[in-house]
Amino acid sequence: MNGQLIHLIGVSGTGMGALAGLLLEKGFKVQGSDTAFYPPIGPFLRSIGVRLFEGYSPSNLEPRPDLVIIGNVIRRDNPEARAVMRLGLPYLSFPDALREFWLKERDVIAICGTHGKTTTTSLCVSALKDKRPGYLVGGILKDTGKGFSQGEPPWFVIEGDEYDTAFFDKTPKFLHYDPRYVVLTSVEFDHADIYPDLEAVKRVFRKLVASMPSTGIIAACMDGGCVEEVLDQAPCKVVTYGTGPSSLYRLDGVEIDGDLTLFRFTARGKHVEGKIRLPGRHNALNALGVYALLREIGLEHSEILRGLRECQGVKRRQEVVAEANGITVIDDFAHHPTAVRETLSALRMRYGPGRRMIVAFEPRTNTSRRSVFQGAYPKALSQGDLILVRDVPDPEKAPEGDRFSSSRLVEDLRAMGTSAVLFKDGREIFDFLCQEMEKGDLVVVMSNGGFEGLVGSLADYLRA
């Protein structure tokens, strides 16, 4: 096994990049291809010694790898994937590779839900750190500088994504992990490119719940959209958390305590107080979900709270990337309207109402390119004082007649009394901000992609 060459197609995705790191730790030679290598994953892969090929080509498969792992961004007509099939090379999907090499012998904790997965996974890893868990998360943890670790048995914490597995396997990734324990943060409509409606989303979460072992535990958030509707076939113990009176673990209050967020909750009738470094009610709920699961598993109260407090979060999740001249620039991955709303609300709580919040928003995901959330984004973004909206990149990736309109978003925001401006791309937004930013501004950049290097350009500008 050691020394075998493994090639990853689509290596620069957050999950695939972490998998590449795990494979290196296990002793494999690792290389991979992708269209581009954006921060933070691209530079990280180079730093750990993964050989990278820009662009997809059959020549990337020379010398012949022992195994190819094909990411879910890869389409059936990809020239490199087609060469894998033509040459008869052994291949696996991302989740099957993870299960094959790591998960079979572990007690798997899967963090699942429409949003909140990455941050909640980081909180769970930190709360378990005295147990040295293995983990894979779709981002880079600030605590460790990476998004993966083989760790030690029995624990492995995995971000359980409901997106499909690969072009040759359209089942959700999380069905491949066989988790014993699950934190279920939310069930809402997303991934409009693969799910036709909310009912389809609920069906796959029901399958996850029904697949749990009888010895398992699900910690389910009662504030998370349709979570309660997918639990009826659970064969295992279900513990609830949320803000409602029926939750076994009930969030009672959240407030700012210096650089920390203080959250008070009731745990099976007992009043408890915890602190986290991450701002906002939604992060307090994420922490409460981790606490609920780990307490039900049997971990010590003090150990969990200490780990939650020490968690620094994940890069590109409310990450402060620059502060200078009284201006703060924050990079955030949020793109679903619920995540956008909760993130901006958290930043308002953390930084107060006295600072002008400028939000640069890029509708770049397969769902946000479509019109499904056209009516939801204005309300989500209206918490900002000035909204800078980029034109939809690659609009042809959404079906004609079902495309998101950035210009309409700007019009709707203005109709609500919120200042908004439309831009062609991130470079135009950068030029505008260089003239517009002033002392006291909080600049929030929201995109799941590179945004033409906007964050890095702003950071360099402020440092200069």
JOWOMO-V248704 format. One record per residue. N is the residue number from 1. RES is the residue in three letters. PHI is phi in whole degrees, 0 to 359 (999 if undefined). OMEGA is omega in radians with two decimals (* if undefined). D_LAST is the distance of its C-alpha to the last C-alpha in Angstrom with 1 decimal. Layout:
n=<N/N>
res=<RES/RES>
phi=<PHI/PHI>
omega=<OMEGA/OMEGA>
d_last=<D_LAST/D_LAST>
This chain:
n=<1/2/3/4/5/6/7/8/9/10/11/12/13/14/15/16/17/18/19/20/21/22/23/24/25/26/27/28/29/30/31/32/33/34/35/36/37/38/39/40/41/42/43/44/45/46/47/48/49/50/51/52/53/54/55/56/57/58/59/60/61/62/63/64/65/66/67/68/69/70/71/72/73/74/75/76/77/78/79/80/81/82/83/84/85/86/87/88/89/90/91/92/93/94/95/96/97/98/99/100/101/102/103/104/105/106/107/108/109/110/111/112/113/114/115/116/117/118/119/120/121/122/123/124/125/126/127/128/129/130/131/132/133/134/135/136/137/138/139/140/141/142/143/144/145/146/147/148/149/150/151/152/153/154/155/156/157/158/159/160/161/162/163/164/165/166/167/168/169/170/171/172/173/174/175/176/177/178/179/180/181/182/183/184/185/186/187/188/189/190/191/192/193/194/195/196/197/198/199/200/201/202/203/204/205/206/207/208/209/210/211/212/213/214/215/216/217/218/219/220/221/222/223/224/225/226/227/228/229/230/231/232/233/234/235/236/237/238/239/240/241/242/243/244/245/246/247/248/249/250/251/252/253/254/255/256/257/258/259/260/261/262/263/264/265/266/267/268/269/270/271/272/273/274/275/276/277/278/279/280/281/282/283/284/285/286/287/288/289/290/291/292/293/294/295/296/297/298/299/300/301/302/303/304/305/306/307/308/309/310/311/312/313/314/315/316/317/318/319/320/321/322/323/324/325/326/327/328/329/330/331/332/333/334/335/336/337/338/339/340/341/342/343/344/345/346/347/348/349/350/351/352/353/354/355/356/357/358/359/360/361/362/363/364/365/366/367/368/369/370/371/372/373/374/375/376/377/378/379/380/381/382/383/384/385/386/387/388/389/390/391/392/393/394/395/396/397/398/399/400/401/402/403/404/405/406/407/408/409/410/411/412/413/414/415/416/417/418/419/420/421/422/423/424/425/426/427/428/429/430/431/432/433/434/435/436/437/438/439/440/441/442/443/444/445/446/447/448/449/450/451/452/453/454/455/456/457/458/459/460/461/462/463/464>
res=<MET/ASN/GLY/GLN/LEU/ILE/HIS/LEU/ILE/GLY/VAL/SER/GLY/THR/GLY/MET/GLY/ALA/LEU/ALA/GLY/LEU/LEU/LEU/GLU/LYS/GLY/PHE/LYS/VAL/GLN/GLY/SER/ASP/THR/ALA/PHE/TYR/PRO/PRO/ILE/GLY/PRO/PHE/LEU/ARG/SER/ILE/GLY/VAL/ARG/LEU/PHE/GLU/GLY/TYR/SER/PRO/SER/ASN/LEU/GLU/PRO/ARG/PRO/ASP/LEU/VAL/ILE/ILE/GLY/ASN/VAL/ILE/ARG/ARG/ASP/ASN/PRO/GLU/ALA/ARG/ALA/VAL/MET/ARG/LEU/GLY/LEU/PRO/TYR/LEU/SER/PHE/PRO/ASP/ALA/LEU/ARG/GLU/PHE/TRP/LEU/LYS/GLU/ARG/ASP/VAL/ILE/ALA/ILE/CYS/GLY/THR/HIS/GLY/LYS/THR/THR/THR/THR/SER/LEU/CYS/VAL/SER/ALA/LEU/LYS/ASP/LYS/ARG/PRO/GLY/TYR/LEU/VAL/GLY/GLY/ILE/LEU/LYS/ASP/THR/GLY/LYS/GLY/PHE/SER/GLN/GLY/GLU/PRO/PRO/TRP/PHE/VAL/ILE/GLU/GLY/ASP/GLU/TYR/ASP/THR/ALA/PHE/PHE/ASP/LYS/THR/PRO/LYS/PHE/LEU/HIS/TYR/ASP/PRO/ARG/TYR/VAL/VAL/LEU/THR/SER/VAL/GLU/PHE/ASP/HIS/ALA/ASP/ILE/TYR/PRO/ASP/LEU/GLU/ALA/VAL/LYS/ARG/VAL/PHE/ARG/LYS/LEU/VAL/ALA/SER/MET/PRO/SER/THR/GLY/ILE/ILE/ALA/ALA/CYS/MET/ASP/GLY/GLY/CYS/VAL/GLU/GLU/VAL/LEU/ASP/GLN/ALA/PRO/CYS/LYS/VAL/VAL/THR/TYR/GLY/THR/GLY/PRO/SER/SER/LEU/TYR/ARG/LEU/ASP/GLY/VAL/GLU/ILE/ASP/GLY/ASP/LEU/THR/LEU/PHE/ARG/PHE/THR/ALA/ARG/GLY/LYS/HIS/VAL/GLU/GLY/LYS/ILE/ARG/LEU/PRO/GLY/ARG/HIS/ASN/ALA/LEU/ASN/ALA/LEU/GLY/VAL/TYR/ALA/LEU/LEU/ARG/GLU/ILE/GLY/LEU/GLU/HIS/SER/GLU/ILE/LEU/ARG/GLY/LEU/ARG/GLU/CYS/GLN/GLY/VAL/LYS/ARG/ARG/GLN/GLU/VAL/VAL/ALA/GLU/ALA/ASN/GLY/ILE/THR/VAL/ILE/ASP/ASP/PHE/ALA/HIS/HIS/PRO/THR/ALA/VAL/ARG/GLU/THR/LEU/SER/ALA/LEU/ARG/MET/ARG/TYR/GLY/PRO/GLY/ARG/ARG/MET/ILE/VAL/ALA/PHE/GLU/PRO/ARG/THR/ASN/THR/SER/ARG/ARG/SER/VAL/PHE/GLN/GLY/ALA/TYR/PRO/LYS/ALA/LEU/SER/GLN/GLY/ASP/LEU/ILE/LEU/VAL/ARG/ASP/VAL/PRO/ASP/PRO/GLU/LYS/ALA/PRO/GLU/GLY/ASP/ARG/PHE/SER/SER/SER/ARG/LEU/VAL/GLU/ASP/LEU/ARG/ALA/MET/GLY/THR/SER/ALA/VAL/LEU/PHE/LYS/ASP/GLY/ARG/GLU/ILE/PHE/ASP/PHE/LEU/CYS/GLN/GLU/MET/GLU/LYS/GLY/ASP/LEU/VAL/VAL/VAL/MET/SER/ASN/GLY/GLY/PHE/GLU/GLY/LEU/VAL/GLY/SER/LEU/ALA/ASP/TYR/LEU/ARG/ALA>
phi=<999/301/90/292/265/243/248/250/265/89/288/270/291/298/290/295/297/294/297/302/295/299/296/298/300/277/104/277/275/230/218/192/233/193/284/202/230/288/294/270/288/303/300/296/301/297/292/263/93/281/286/242/244/271/96/255/203/302/295/293/267/244/293/298/285/283/207/243/248/252/287/281/280/276/268/300/270/299/298/287/295/297/294/302/293/295/277/70/287/294/215/222/282/303/293/290/296/298/295/297/268/227/274/300/255/244/274/268/255/254/261/236/141/297/213/90/296/296/295/295/298/297/296/293/300/292/294/262/298/294/266/51/286/285/200/217/228/279/172/254/289/293/296/244/76/206/247/201/194/291/58/230/302/263/271/219/257/228/284/265/271/273/291/290/280/191/295/261/206/268/282/296/302/294/286/270/268/49/289/268/229/221/256/249/277/187/223/224/285/198/56/295/283/236/247/288/198/296/300/295/296/298/299/288/290/297/297/301/300/293/277/293/287/296/273/279/219/244/260/244/276/283/266/264/69/259/306/300/286/255/264/294/259/295/272/232/292/238/246/254/221/158/258/280/294/276/289/296/242/249/283/258/185/224/209/279/230/66/271/249/251/270/231/254/211/249/250/49/91/258/280/226/230/227/224/225/275/265/276/104/298/294/286/297/294/301/295/295/299/295/302/301/297/291/294/292/291/125/287/289/307/293/295/294/297/296/295/298/294/276/294/264/90/233/301/72/242/51/273/285/257/198/219/198/54/76/251/242/250/239/257/218/273/302/220/292/303/296/294/300/299/292/294/294/297/296/291/297/295/290/255/85/283/282/262/289/258/257/244/259/238/241/279/247/287/298/275/289/286/260/276/303/252/305/278/268/297/304/294/297/275/291/289/282/269/218/249/253/252/275/305/297/286/48/298/294/287/253/298/300/91/226/248/292/246/292/294/292/302/298/298/293/297/297/295/274/90/258/293/211/224/262/227/288/201/294/293/296/296/300/300/296/294/300/270/268/297/216/306/98/288/248/255/247/257/241/194/262/229/280/54/54/72/301/298/297/295/294/298/297/297/292/294/282>
omega=<-3.13/3.11/3.08/-3.10/3.08/-3.11/-3.13/3.09/-3.00/-2.95/-3.00/2.97/-3.05/3.14/-3.13/3.10/3.09/3.10/3.09/3.11/3.09/-3.14/3.07/3.14/-3.11/3.05/3.10/2.87/-2.99/3.02/-3.13/-3.12/3.06/3.14/-3.13/-3.07/-3.09/2.96/0.01/-2.99/-3.10/3.10/3.12/3.13/3.11/-3.06/-3.13/2.99/3.05/3.09/-3.01/3.07/3.11/-3.07/-3.10/-3.10/3.04/-3.14/3.10/-3.12/3.09/-0.04/-3.04/3.12/3.10/3.14/3.05/3.05/-3.02/-3.12/-3.05/3.04/-3.06/-3.14/-3.09/-3.10/3.10/-3.05/-3.14/3.09/3.11/3.11/3.08/-3.14/-3.09/-3.10/-3.13/-3.14/3.06/-3.11/3.08/2.93/3.09/-3.10/3.11/3.06/3.12/3.13/-3.07/-3.01/-3.02/-2.86/-3.03/-3.05/-3.07/2.90/-3.00/2.97/3.14/3.07/-2.99/3.10/-3.10/3.08/-3.12/-3.05/-3.01/3.14/3.14/3.07/3.13/3.10/3.14/3.11/-3.13/3.14/-3.13/-2.88/3.08/3.12/3.13/-3.10/2.85/3.12/2.96/-3.08/-3.11/3.13/3.14/-3.14/3.10/-3.12/-2.99/-3.11/3.10/-3.10/-3.05/2.95/3.05/3.11/-3.14/3.08/0.16/-2.88/2.91/-3.12/-3.05/3.00/-3.03/-3.04/3.09/3.13/-3.06/-2.93/-3.09/3.14/3.13/3.14/-3.02/3.07/3.13/-3.14/-2.99/3.11/-3.13/-2.96/-3.14/-3.08/2.99/-3.11/-3.11/2.83/-3.12/-2.99/-3.00/3.00/3.10/3.13/3.07/3.12/-3.08/3.11/-3.14/3.11/-3.07/-3.08/-3.11/-3.14/3.12/3.09/-3.14/-3.14/-3.10/3.07/3.05/3.10/3.09/-3.12/-3.10/-3.11/-3.09/3.07/-3.12/3.12/-3.06/3.09/3.00/2.96/-2.96/-3.11/-3.13/3.05/-2.94/3.07/-3.03/-3.07/-3.07/-3.08/-3.08/-3.01/-2.93/-3.14/-3.11/3.11/-3.01/3.11/3.07/3.03/-3.05/3.01/-3.11/-3.10/-3.09/-3.07/-3.09/-3.10/3.09/3.05/-2.96/3.06/-3.05/-3.11/-3.14/3.08/3.11/3.10/-3.05/3.10/-3.10/2.99/3.09/3.06/3.12/-3.13/3.08/-3.09/-3.09/3.07/-3.13/-3.12/-3.04/3.10/3.11/3.11/3.04/3.13/-3.04/-3.07/2.91/3.11/-3.09/3.09/3.03/3.08/3.09/3.12/3.13/3.09/3.09/3.13/-3.11/-3.11/-3.05/3.05/3.13/3.06/3.10/3.12/-3.11/3.12/-3.05/3.14/-3.14/-3.10/3.11/3.13/3.10/-3.11/-3.07/-3.12/-3.14/3.10/-2.98/3.04/3.13/2.96/-3.10/-3.08/3.04/-3.09/3.12/3.01/3.13/3.10/3.12/-3.14/3.11/3.09/-3.10/3.10/-3.13/-3.04/-2.97/3.10/3.03/-3.06/3.09/3.12/3.09/-3.12/-3.09/3.13/-3.13/3.08/3.13/-3.14/3.04/3.13/-3.07/-3.00/3.07/-3.08/-3.05/-3.12/3.08/3.13/3.07/-3.08/3.01/-2.99/3.09/3.08/-2.93/-3.07/3.12/3.10/-3.08/3.01/-3.10/-3.00/-2.99/-3.13/-3.14/-3.11/-3.08/-3.07/-3.13/-3.14/-3.13/-3.07/-3.02/3.06/3.06/3.12/3.12/-3.06/3.13/-2.99/3.08/2.96/-3.14/3.08/3.12/-3.08/-3.13/3.10/3.02/-3.12/3.08/-3.08/3.12/-3.07/3.09/3.12/3.09/-3.14/3.10/3.07/3.12/3.13/-3.12/3.09/3.13/3.12/3.11/-3.14/3.13/3.12/-3.12/-3.12/3.13/3.14/3.13/-3.08/-3.10/3.12/3.08/3.12/3.10/3.14/3.12/-3.09/3.11/3.11/-2.96/-3.03/3.09/-3.08/3.13/-3.09/2.99/-3.09/-3.08/3.13/-3.05/3.13/3.03/-3.12/-3.07/3.11/-3.13/3.08/-3.04/-3.09/3.14/3.12/3.11/3.13/3.12/-3.13/-3.12/3.14/-3.13/*>
d_last=<49.0/46.6/45.2/46.0/43.4/42.1/40.2/38.2/38.0/35.1/33.4/29.9/31.0/30.3/33.9/34.6/31.6/32.9/36.4/35.3/34.0/37.3/39.3/37.5/38.3/41.9/42.2/42.0/40.2/37.8/36.3/35.3/34.4/32.4/31.0/27.3/25.5/22.8/20.7/21.8/25.3/24.9/22.6/24.8/27.9/26.7/25.9/29.4/31.1/32.3/33.2/31.7/33.1/31.3/33.9/37.4/40.3/43.6/42.4/40.0/43.2/44.2/45.2/47.0/45.4/47.7/46.3/44.0/42.2/41.6/38.9/39.8/37.4/39.6/42.3/45.8/45.3/42.3/43.4/42.5/44.3/47.3/47.4/47.5/50.5/52.2/51.9/53.2/50.3/50.3/47.6/46.5/44.4/41.4/43.3/46.5/44.7/43.2/46.7/48.4/46.3/45.4/46.9/50.6/51.1/48.7/48.9/46.2/44.3/42.9/40.3/41.2/40.6/39.0/35.7/34.5/35.5/32.4/31.4/35.1/35.5/32.7/34.5/37.8/36.5/35.2/38.5/40.4/38.4/41.2/43.3/40.9/41.1/40.3/37.9/36.1/33.5/31.7/28.2/26.5/27.5/24.9/27.8/28.7/25.9/28.4/30.7/34.0/36.4/40.1/40.8/44.4/47.4/48.3/45.1/42.9/40.5/39.6/37.7/40.7/39.7/42.3/41.0/43.4/43.8/44.0/45.6/48.7/48.7/47.9/48.4/45.6/43.7/44.7/48.4/48.0/46.8/50.0/48.3/50.5/48.1/45.9/43.5/43.7/40.9/41.7/43.7/42.5/42.5/39.8/39.7/41.6/41.7/44.2/45.7/47.7/47.7/47.4/50.8/49.8/46.8/49.2/51.7/49.4/48.4/52.2/52.7/50.1/51.9/55.3/54.3/53.6/56.1/58.5/56.9/53.4/51.5/49.3/47.0/46.8/44.6/46.8/43.9/42.8/44.4/47.5/47.5/50.9/52.4/51.8/53.2/56.9/57.8/56.0/58.4/56.5/55.4/52.9/51.1/49.3/46.2/44.7/45.0/48.6/51.6/53.1/50.3/51.3/47.8/46.7/43.3/44.2/40.9/37.1/35.0/31.6/32.0/28.8/26.5/29.7/31.9/35.5/38.2/41.9/44.4/48.1/49.1/52.7/53.6/51.7/48.8/45.6/42.1/39.0/35.3/32.4/28.7/28.3/28.5/31.2/35.0/34.8/33.2/35.9/38.5/37.0/37.4/40.8/41.9/41.0/42.8/45.8/46.2/45.7/48.1/50.7/50.3/51.0/47.9/47.7/46.2/44.1/42.8/41.5/39.9/38.2/36.8/35.6/33.8/32.0/30.8/27.0/27.3/26.0/22.7/22.2/24.5/22.7/20.0/17.0/14.1/11.1/11.4/9.3/10.6/13.8/13.0/14.3/14.2/17.4/18.8/22.6/25.4/27.9/29.9/33.4/33.9/35.2/32.1/29.8/31.9/32.0/28.3/27.4/30.2/28.9/25.4/27.1/29.2/26.3/24.0/26.8/27.8/25.8/22.5/22.1/22.0/20.5/22.0/21.2/24.4/25.5/29.3/29.4/32.2/35.7/36.8/34.1/34.8/38.3/39.7/41.0/38.3/37.8/39.4/37.6/33.9/34.0/35.2/32.9/29.8/31.1/29.8/26.4/25.8/24.2/24.8/23.2/25.7/25.4/28.5/30.5/29.5/32.6/35.0/37.9/37.6/39.3/42.9/43.4/44.6/42.7/39.1/36.4/35.4/31.8/33.1/35.8/33.4/31.5/34.9/36.1/33.0/33.5/37.2/36.4/34.3/30.9/28.3/27.5/26.2/27.0/24.7/25.6/22.9/19.5/17.8/19.4/18.3/14.6/15.1/17.1/14.7/11.9/14.7/16.5/14.3/14.9/15.1/17.5/17.2/18.0/17.0/19.4/19.5/23.1/24.2/26.2/24.6/21.4/20.9/19.5/16.5/15.4/14.3/12.2/10.6/9.9/8.6/6.1/5.2/5.4/3.8/0.0>
